Amino acid sequence: MNGGDLPTITYRRAWTKARAEVLSEAEYASPLGRRVYGLRHACLSTWLNAGVPPTQVAAWAGHSVDVLLKIYAKCIVGQDETAKRRISEALGGG
């Protein structure tokens, strides 16, 4: 090669082989990391759900905040109580 991009099939084959070598049969049969992009999606979703500010996640991911939230806002769940507590604390309560 002359330093260009790898053909998609090349890294897909390598990824499939790596998954088969390191995952159990059940894990391999699951959607866990079936696509490389799936790992990125899981990572960014996890960061957002852990409470990492979207501005930081966007910077780490190389996205604008606008693009990040268009793609991942639906993945943010279960933060209502934490957000309410932070607001209360910011206002000098609880």
C-alpha positions, 0 to 999 in steps of 0.5 A: 500500500502507499499509505492510503486508507485500508479497505473496509473489508481488511479491518472488518476481517481483522476485527472479526478474528480478534473478537473470536479470539478474545470473547467467549462463544456467548459474547461473540454471538452477542452484539458486543463489539460486533462493529467497531463503531458499536464500541465507540457508541457504547463508550460515549453513551457510558461517559454521558450516563456517568455524568461527564459534561457533554462539552467534555465528551464532545471534545474527546470524541472529536464532535461538536456538542450539537452533533454529539447531542443529536446522536447521543441525547436519546442514550442519556437516562436515569440522571433526573434525581442527580440533576435535581440534587445538584440544582438543590445544592447549587441553590443552597438547599439539601 
